[in-house]
Amino acid sequence: MSATLDKIIEEVKALRPDERRELRDKLDSLFIEPKPAMTEDEFARHLAAKGIISLPALSAEDTEDDDWEPVEVTGQPLSEMIIEERR
């Protein structure tokens, strides 16, 4: 072992039991893998489970959006119409 590590071990041995527990807790926290961040849906379900919010029930219409296709519109784009009207 290196001299620095030996010195640290000797200093740890000199600590009071409560200080050793505190040191152990801090060292353990350094090696804990952080949890991945929750997605927005997971967070909403978490809040609903705690009773903080309520989630609306999904209807059949809400789940059938996979087949949605935008409607083709001809003519001048709406954004251009708005700009012309403001002039």
N, CA, C and O atoms as a Tinker XYZ file with bonds, in Angstrom:
   348  protein
     1  N      0.848000   -1.194000    0.000000    73     2
     2  CA     0.000000    0.000000    0.000000    64     1     3
     3  C      0.881000    1.241000    0.000000    63     2     4     5
     4  O      2.040000    1.204000    0.413000    81     3
     5  N      0.316000    2.315000   -0.463000    73     3     6
     6  CA     1.071000    3.559000   -0.495000    64     5     7
     7  C      1.117000    4.167000    0.899000    63     6     8     9
     8  O      0.312000    3.836000    1.770000    81     7
     9  N      2.065000    5.053000    1.087000    73     7    10
    10  CA     2.223000    5.708000    2.384000    64     9    11
    11  C      0.992000    6.545000    2.724000    63    10    12    13
    12  O      0.598000    6.631000    3.887000    81    11
    13  N      0.390000    7.155000    1.718000    73    11    14
    14  CA    -0.801000    7.980000    1.946000    64    13    15
    15  C     -1.957000    7.121000    2.443000    63    14    16    17
    16  O     -2.656000    7.502000    3.382000    81    15
    17  N     -2.160000    5.974000    1.825000    73    15    18
    18  CA    -3.238000    5.079000    2.232000    64    17    19
    19  C     -2.999000    4.540000    3.642000    63    18    20    21
    20  O     -3.935000    4.441000    4.436000    81    19
    21  N     -1.751000    4.194000    3.955000    73    19    22
    22  CA    -1.425000    3.728000    5.313000    64    21    23
    23  C     -1.732000    4.804000    6.343000    63    22    24    25
    24  O     -2.249000    4.509000    7.420000    81    23
    25  N     -1.414000    6.047000    6.015000    73    23    26
    26  CA    -1.670000    7.161000    6.934000    64    25    27
    27  C     -3.181000    7.335000    7.148000    63    26    28    29
    28  O     -3.632000    7.568000    8.269000    81    27
    29  N     -3.944000    7.221000    6.074000    73    27    30
    30  CA    -5.400000    7.367000    6.178000    64    29    31
    31  C     -5.970000    6.265000    7.062000    63    30    32    33
    32  O     -6.827000    6.527000    7.906000    81    31
    33  N     -5.499000    5.031000    6.873000    73    31    34
    34  CA    -5.994000    3.912000    7.680000    64    33    35
    35  C     -5.683000    4.130000    9.152000    63    34    36    37
    36  O     -6.530000    3.861000   10.004000    81    35
    37  N     -4.504000    4.605000    9.464000    73    35    38
    38  CA    -4.148000    4.883000   10.861000    64    37    39
    39  C     -5.037000    5.982000   11.447000    63    38    40    41
    40  O     -5.436000    5.906000   12.609000    81    39
    41  N     -5.343000    6.997000   10.649000    73    39    42
    42  CA    -6.215000    8.070000   11.131000    64    41    43
    43  C     -7.641000    7.571000   11.343000    63    42    44    45
    44  O     -8.321000    8.006000   12.272000    81    43
    45  N     -8.092000    6.661000   10.488000    73    43    46
    46  CA    -9.432000    6.092000   10.657000    64    45    47
    47  C     -9.496000    5.273000   11.940000    63    46    48    49
    48  O    -10.496000    5.321000   12.656000    81    47
    49  N     -8.446000    4.529000   12.232000    73    47    50
    50  CA    -8.410000    3.735000   13.467000    64    49    51
    51  C     -8.492000    4.618000   14.708000    63    50    52    53
    52  O     -8.971000    4.176000   15.752000    81    51
    53  N     -8.028000    5.860000   14.600000    73    51    54
    54  CA    -8.039000    6.778000   15.741000    64    53    55
    55  C     -9.398000    7.456000   15.936000    63    54    56    57
    56  O     -9.603000    8.130000   16.945000    81    55
    57  N    -10.321000    7.291000   14.999000    73    55    58
    58  CA   -11.632000    7.941000   15.096000    64    57    59
    59  C    -12.504000    7.265000   16.149000    63    58    60    61
    60  O    -12.339000    6.083000   16.452000    81    59
    61  N    -13.440000    8.049000   16.700000    73    59    62
    62  CA   -14.440000    7.505000   17.620000    64    61    63
    63  C    -15.412000    6.641000   16.813000    63    62    64    65
    64  O    -15.514000    6.818000   15.599000    81    63
    65  N    -16.123000    5.717000   17.451000    73    63    66
    66  CA   -17.066000    4.846000   16.724000    64    65    67
    67  C    -18.124000    5.617000   15.938000    63    66    68    69
    68  O    -18.457000    5.225000   14.819000    81    67
    69  N    -18.658000    6.700000   16.495000    73    67    70
    70  CA   -19.672000    7.468000   15.764000    64    69    71
    71  C    -19.069000    8.151000   14.540000    63    70    72    73
    72  O    -19.735000    8.291000   13.515000    81    71
    73  N    -17.810000    8.576000   14.646000    73    71    74
    74  CA   -17.138000    9.191000   13.497000    64    73    75
    75  C    -16.851000    8.141000   12.416000    63    74    76    77
    76  O    -16.925000    8.431000   11.222000    81    75
    77  N    -16.522000    6.912000   12.853000    73    75    78
    78  CA   -16.295000    5.833000   11.892000    64    77    79
    79  C    -17.580000    5.500000   11.129000    63    78    80    81
    80  O    -17.549000    5.267000    9.921000    81    79
    81  N    -18.718000    5.481000   11.849000    73    79    82
    82  CA   -19.997000    5.214000   11.178000    64    81    83
    83  C    -20.305000    6.301000   10.154000    63    82    84    85
    84  O    -20.765000    6.020000    9.047000    81    83
    85  N    -20.042000    7.552000   10.545000    73    83    86
    86  CA   -20.291000    8.661000    9.617000    64    85    87
    87  C    -19.392000    8.539000    8.386000    63    86    88    89
    88  O    -19.841000    8.745000    7.258000    81    87
    89  N    -18.116000    8.203000    8.611000    73    87    90
    90  CA   -17.182000    8.014000    7.500000    64    89    91
    91  C    -17.638000    6.862000    6.609000    63    90    92    93
    92  O    -17.584000    6.958000    5.383000    81    91
    93  N    -18.088000    5.773000    7.233000    73    91    94
    94  CA   -18.554000    4.610000    6.459000    64    93    95
    95  C    -19.755000    4.980000    5.591000    63    94    96    97
    96  O    -19.832000    4.591000    4.425000    81    95
    97  N    -20.697000    5.740000    6.175000    73    95    98
    98  CA   -21.873000    6.168000    5.412000    64    97    99
    99  C    -21.476000    7.017000    4.212000    63    98   100   101
   100  O    -22.014000    6.851000    3.118000    81    99
   101  N    -20.533000    7.925000    4.424000    73    99   102
   102  CA   -20.095000    8.791000    3.325000    64   101   103
   103  C    -19.359000    7.995000    2.251000    63   102   104   105
   104  O    -19.543000    8.237000    1.058000    81   103
   105  N    -18.524000    7.042000    2.676000    73   103   106
   106  CA   -17.820000    6.208000    1.699000    64   105   107
   107  C    -18.803000    5.331000    0.924000    63   106   108   109
   108  O    -18.669000    5.168000   -0.289000    81   107
   109  N    -19.786000    4.769000    1.620000    73   107   110
   110  CA   -20.792000    3.950000    0.942000    64   109   111
   111  C    -21.552000    4.761000   -0.096000    63   110   112   113
   112  O    -21.864000    4.257000   -1.175000    81   111
   113  N    -21.851000    6.016000    0.225000    73   111   114
   114  CA   -22.608000    6.846000   -0.716000    64   113   115
   115  C    -21.803000    7.153000   -1.981000    63   114   116   117
   116  O    -22.383000    7.442000   -3.028000    81   115
   117  N    -20.482000    7.093000   -1.892000    73   115   118
   118  CA   -19.651000    7.333000   -3.076000    64   117   119
   119  C    -19.756000    6.199000   -4.092000    63   118   120   121
   120  O    -19.557000    6.410000   -5.288000    81   119
   121  N    -20.069000    4.994000   -3.610000    73   119   122
   122  CA   -20.071000    3.831000   -4.489000    64   121   123
   123  C    -21.461000    3.386000   -4.917000    63   122   124   125
   124  O    -21.596000    2.404000   -5.646000    81   123
   125  N    -22.482000    4.084000   -4.482000    73   123   126
   126  CA   -23.847000    3.747000   -4.879000    64   125   127
   127  C    -24.089000    4.261000   -6.289000    63   126   128   129
   128  O    -23.801000    5.417000   -6.602000    81   127
   129  N    -24.626000    3.382000   -7.142000    73   127   130
   130  CA   -24.959000    3.773000   -8.511000    64   129   131
   131  C    -26.172000    4.696000   -8.474000    63   130   132   133
   132  O    -27.179000    4.356000   -7.853000    81   131
   133  N    -26.099000    5.848000   -9.120000    73   131   134
   134  CA   -27.268000    6.733000   -9.131000    64   133   135
   135  C    -28.397000    6.113000   -9.952000    63   134   136   137
   136  O    -28.163000    5.473000  -10.977000    81   135
   137  N    -29.623000    6.316000   -9.478000    73   135   138
   138  CA   -30.784000    5.816000  -10.213000    64   137   139
   139  C    -30.967000    6.661000  -11.469000    63   138   140   141
   140  O    -30.744000    7.871000  -11.441000    81   139
   141  N    -31.372000    6.031000  -12.567000    73   139   142
   142  CA   -31.642000    6.829000  -13.767000    64   141   143
   143  C    -32.825000    7.757000  -13.517000    63   142   144   145
   144  O    -33.742000    7.428000  -12.764000    81   143
   145  N    -32.789000    8.896000  -14.148000    73   143   146
   146  CA   -33.864000    9.877000  -13.971000    64   145   147
   147  C    -35.182000    9.307000  -14.486000    63   146   148   149
   148  O    -35.220000    8.570000  -15.471000    81   147
   149  N    -36.263000    9.667000  -13.792000    73   147   150
   150  CA   -37.592000    9.202000  -14.201000    64   149   151
   151  C    -38.031000    9.926000  -15.462000    63   150   152   153
   152  O    -37.706000   11.093000  -15.681000    81   151
   153  N    -38.771000    9.209000  -16.277000    73   151   154
   154  CA   -39.399000    9.871000  -17.413000    64   153   155
   155  C    -40.603000   10.648000  -16.889000    63   154   156   157
   156  O    -41.002000   10.483000  -15.736000    81   155
   157  N    -41.166000   11.474000  -17.721000    73   155   158
   158  CA   -42.325000   12.262000  -17.306000    64   157   159
   159  C    -43.505000   11.355000  -16.951000    63   158   160   161
   160  O    -44.232000   11.620000  -15.993000    81   159
   161  N    -43.690000   10.289000  -17.725000    73   159   162
   162  CA   -44.785000    9.347000  -17.440000    64   161   163
   163  C    -44.557000    8.607000  -16.127000    63   162   164   165
   164  O    -45.491000    8.430000  -15.345000    81   163
   165  N    -43.321000    8.173000  -15.878000    73   163   166
   166  CA   -43.012000    7.495000  -14.619000    64   165   167
   167  C    -43.244000    8.422000  -13.433000    63   166   168   169
   168  O    -43.765000    7.998000  -12.401000    81   167
   169  N    -42.858000    9.680000  -13.578000    73   167   170
   170  CA   -43.046000   10.644000  -12.500000    64   169   171
   171  C    -44.530000   10.871000  -12.229000    63   170   172   173
   172  O    -44.945000   10.963000  -11.073000    81   171
   173  N    -45.326000   10.960000  -13.284000    73   171   174
   174  CA   -46.770000   11.143000  -13.116000    64   173   175
   175  C    -47.379000    9.936000  -12.405000    63   174   176   177
   176  O    -48.228000   10.097000  -11.528000    81   175
   177  N    -46.949000    8.722000  -12.780000    73   175   178
   178  CA   -47.454000    7.518000  -12.105000    64   177   179
   179  C    -47.024000    7.491000  -10.641000    63   178   180   181
   180  O    -47.786000    7.059000   -9.776000    81   179
   181  N    -45.809000    7.950000  -10.365000    73   179   182
   182  CA   -45.304000    8.020000   -8.987000    64   181   183
   183  C    -46.157000    8.980000   -8.154000    63   182   184   185
   184  O    -46.536000    8.660000   -7.028000    81   183
   185  N    -46.457000   10.152000   -8.708000    73   183   186
   186  CA   -47.295000   11.121000   -7.995000    64   185   187
   187  C    -48.705000   10.581000   -7.805000    63   186   188   189
   188  O    -49.325000   10.812000   -6.767000    81   187
   189  N    -49.212000    9.868000   -8.794000    73   187   190
   190  CA   -50.554000    9.283000   -8.683000    64   189   191
   191  C    -50.580000    8.203000   -7.603000    63   190   192   193
   192  O    -51.558000    8.089000   -6.863000    81   191
   193  N    -49.516000    7.416000   -7.510000    73   191   194
   194  CA   -49.449000    6.361000   -6.496000    64   193   195
   195  C    -49.437000    6.948000   -5.088000    63   194   196   197
   196  O    -49.965000    6.342000   -4.155000    81   195
   197  N    -48.835000    8.128000   -4.934000    73   195   198
   198  CA   -48.812000    8.794000   -3.629000    64   197   199
   199  C    -50.102000    9.542000   -3.340000    63   198   200   201
   200  O    -50.305000   10.031000   -2.228000    81   199
   201  N    -50.973000    9.632000   -4.332000    73   199   202
   202  CA   -52.244000   10.323000   -4.145000    64   201   203
   203  C    -52.155000   11.825000   -4.316000    63   202   204   205
   204  O    -53.084000   12.545000   -3.950000    81   203
   205  N    -51.054000   12.309000   -4.865000    73   203   206
   206  CA   -50.866000   13.748000   -5.052000    64   205   207
   207  C    -51.661000   14.241000   -6.255000    63   206   208   209
   208  O    -52.231000   15.331000   -6.228000    81   207
   209  N    -51.695000   13.434000   -7.305000    73   207   210
   210  CA   -52.469000   13.778000   -8.502000    64   209   211
   211  C    -53.314000   12.572000   -8.894000    63   210   212   213
   212  O    -53.108000   11.468000   -8.391000    81   211
   213  N    -54.254000   12.790000   -9.783000    73   211   214
   214  CA   -55.001000   11.663000  -10.349000    64   213   215
   215  C    -54.817000   11.704000  -11.857000    63   214   216   217
   216  O    -54.794000   12.772000  -12.470000    81   215
   217  N    -54.687000   10.536000  -12.433000    73   215   218
   218  CA   -54.486000   10.436000  -13.874000    64   217   219
   219  C    -55.814000   10.117000  -14.545000    63   218   220   221
   220  O    -56.574000    9.289000  -14.044000    81   219
   221  N    -56.103000   10.764000  -15.674000    73   219   222
   222  CA   -57.354000   10.457000  -16.378000    64   221   223
   223  C    -57.288000    9.060000  -16.983000    63   222   224   225
   224  O    -56.224000    8.597000  -17.393000    81   223
   225  N    -58.427000    8.405000  -17.032000    73   223   226
   226  CA   -58.489000    7.084000  -17.656000    64   225   227
   227  C    -58.360000    7.245000  -19.167000    63   226   228   229
   228  O    -58.925000    8.171000  -19.749000    81   227
   229  N    -57.624000    6.352000  -19.793000    73   227   230
   230  CA   -57.442000    6.413000  -21.244000    64   229   231
   231  C    -58.654000    5.804000  -21.932000    63   230   232   233
   232  O    -59.109000    4.718000  -21.575000    81   231
   233  N    -59.158000    6.510000  -22.908000    73   231   234
   234  CA   -60.274000    5.976000  -23.688000    64   233   235
   235  C    -59.717000    5.279000  -24.924000    63   234   236   237
   236  O    -58.521000    5.364000  -25.203000    81   235
   237  N    -60.568000    4.603000  -25.650000    73   235   238
   238  CA   -60.139000    3.916000  -26.871000    64   237   239
   239  C    -59.610000    4.909000  -27.896000    63   238   240   241
   240  O    -58.695000    4.587000  -28.654000    81   239
   241  N    -60.177000    6.117000  -27.927000    73   239   242
   242  CA   -59.720000    7.138000  -28.876000    64   241   243
   243  C    -58.288000    7.561000  -28.582000    63   242   244   245
   244  O    -57.527000    7.844000  -29.507000    81   243
   245  N    -57.906000    7.608000  -27.297000    73   243   246
   246  CA   -56.565000    8.040000  -26.922000    64   245   247
   247  C    -55.497000    7.041000  -27.356000    63   246   248   249
   248  O    -54.365000    7.432000  -27.639000    81   247
   249  N    -55.836000    5.786000  -27.411000    73   247   250
   250  CA   -54.846000    4.765000  -27.735000    64   249   251
   251  C    -54.747000    4.477000  -29.224000    63   250   252   253
   252  O    -53.857000    3.732000  -29.636000    81   251
   253  N    -55.619000    5.035000  -30.041000    73   251   254
   254  CA   -55.615000    4.756000  -31.471000    64   253   255
   255  C    -54.968000    5.865000  -32.292000    63   254   256   257
   256  O    -55.295000    6.017000  -33.469000    81   255
   257  N    -54.071000    6.635000  -31.713000    73   255   258
   258  CA   -53.431000    7.734000  -32.428000    64   257   259
   259  C    -52.273000    7.271000  -33.312000    63   258   260   261
   260  O    -51.689000    8.087000  -34.025000    81   259
   261  N    -51.930000    5.996000  -33.282000    73   259   262
   262  CA   -50.807000    5.510000  -34.079000    64   261   263
   263  C    -51.072000    5.609000  -35.578000    63   262   264   265
   264  O    -50.135000    5.750000  -36.364000    81   263
   265  N    -52.337000    5.538000  -35.979000    73   263   266
   266  CA   -52.686000    5.570000  -37.398000    64   265   267
   267  C    -52.948000    6.981000  -37.909000    63   266   268   269
   268  O    -53.344000    7.153000  -39.062000    81   267
   269  N    -52.738000    7.976000  -37.088000    73   267   270
   270  CA   -53.077000    9.351000  -37.441000    64   269   271
   271  C    -52.210000    9.841000  -38.595000    63   270   272   273
   272  O    -50.994000    9.654000  -38.590000    81   271
   273  N    -52.826000   10.452000  -39.555000    73   271   274
   274  CA   -52.142000   11.059000  -40.697000    64   273   275
   275  C    -52.594000   12.509000  -40.799000    63   274   276   277
   276  O    -53.787000   12.782000  -40.666000    81   275
   277  N    -51.672000   13.453000  -41.033000    73   275   278
   278  CA   -52.087000   14.847000  -41.168000    64   277   279
   279  C    -52.908000   15.055000  -42.441000    63   278   280   281
   280  O    -52.734000   14.348000  -43.434000    81   279
   281  N    -53.793000   16.026000  -42.389000    73   279   282
   282  CA   -54.646000   16.348000  -43.534000    64   281   283
   283  C    -53.866000   17.260000  -44.471000    63   282   284   285
   284  O    -53.264000   18.239000  -44.030000    81   283
   285  N    -53.874000   16.941000  -45.756000    73   283   286
   286  CA   -53.210000   17.770000  -46.759000    64   285   287
   287  C    -54.068000   18.999000  -47.032000    63   286   288   289
   288  O    -55.254000   18.875000  -47.339000    81   287
   289  N    -53.480000   20.169000  -46.923000    73   287   290
   290  CA   -54.202000   21.417000  -47.167000    64   289   291
   291  C    -53.508000   22.141000  -48.313000    63   290   292   293
   292  O    -52.282000   22.246000  -48.343000    81   291
   293  N    -54.301000   22.638000  -49.252000    73   291   294
   294  CA   -53.729000   23.370000  -50.376000    64   293   295
   295  C    -53.895000   24.860000  -50.126000    63   294   296   297
   296  O    -54.700000   25.277000  -49.294000    81   295
   297  N    -53.142000   25.637000  -50.840000    73   295   298
   298  CA   -53.247000   27.084000  -50.701000    64   297   299
   299  C    -52.083000   27.655000  -49.903000    63   298   300   301
   300  O    -51.092000   26.982000  -49.619000    81   299
   301  N    -52.248000   28.920000  -49.557000    73   299   302
   302  CA   -51.203000   29.655000  -48.854000    64   301   303
   303  C    -51.091000   29.162000  -47.402000    63   302   304   305
   304  O    -52.110000   28.928000  -46.753000    81   303
   305  N    -49.859000   29.001000  -46.886000    73   303   306
   306  CA   -49.692000   28.580000  -45.500000    64   305   307
   307  C    -50.294000   29.607000  -44.533000    63   306   308   309
   308  O    -50.264000   30.811000  -44.790000    81   307
   309  N    -50.831000   29.118000  -43.437000    73   307   310
   310  CA   -51.477000   29.968000  -42.448000    64   309   311
   311  C    -50.519000   31.033000  -41.910000    63   310   312   313
   312  O    -50.920000   32.176000  -41.692000    81   311
   313  N    -49.266000   30.662000  -41.698000    73   311   314
   314  CA   -48.307000   31.625000  -41.160000    64   313   315
   315  C    -48.132000   32.816000  -42.104000    63   314   316   317
   316  O    -48.017000   33.955000  -41.651000    81   315
   317  N    -48.110000   32.560000  -43.407000    73   315   318
   318  CA   -47.985000   33.652000  -44.374000    64   317   319
   319  C    -49.238000   34.516000  -44.385000    63   318   320   321
   320  O    -49.145000   35.735000  -44.528000    81   319
   321  N    -50.415000   33.900000  -44.236000    73   319   322
   322  CA   -51.663000   34.668000  -44.196000    64   321   323
   323  C    -51.670000   35.615000  -42.993000    63   322   324   325
   324  O    -52.094000   36.765000  -43.110000    81   323
   325  N    -51.209000   35.142000  -41.860000    73   323   326
   326  CA   -51.181000   35.971000  -40.648000    64   325   327
   327  C    -50.229000   37.144000  -40.836000    63   326   328   329
   328  O    -50.549000   38.269000  -40.454000    81   327
   329  N    -49.067000   36.892000  -41.420000    73   327   330
   330  CA   -48.091000   37.969000  -41.641000    64   329   331
   331  C    -48.667000   39.025000  -42.572000    63   330   332   333
   332  O    -48.505000   40.219000  -42.320000    81   331
   333  N    -49.337000   38.608000  -43.640000    73   331   334
   334  CA   -49.934000   39.569000  -44.574000    64   333   335
   335  C    -51.019000   40.400000  -43.905000    63   334   336   337
   336  O    -51.115000   41.602000  -44.154000    81   335
   337  N    -51.835000   39.782000  -43.061000    73   335   338
   338  CA   -52.907000   40.513000  -42.385000    64   337   339
   339  C    -52.366000   41.544000  -41.401000    63   338   340   341
   340  O    -53.020000   42.554000  -41.141000    81   339
   341  N    -51.210000   41.304000  -40.866000    73   339   342
   342  CA   -50.628000   42.229000  -39.887000    64   341   343
   343  C    -49.949000   43.418000  -40.557000    63   342   344   345
   344  O    -49.629000   44.400000  -39.887000    81   343
   345  N    -49.728000   43.348000  -41.841000    73   343   346
   346  CA   -49.051000   44.450000  -42.542000    64   345   347
   347  C    -49.978000   45.580000  -42.802000    63   346   348
   348  O    -49.576000   46.588000  -43.382000    81   347
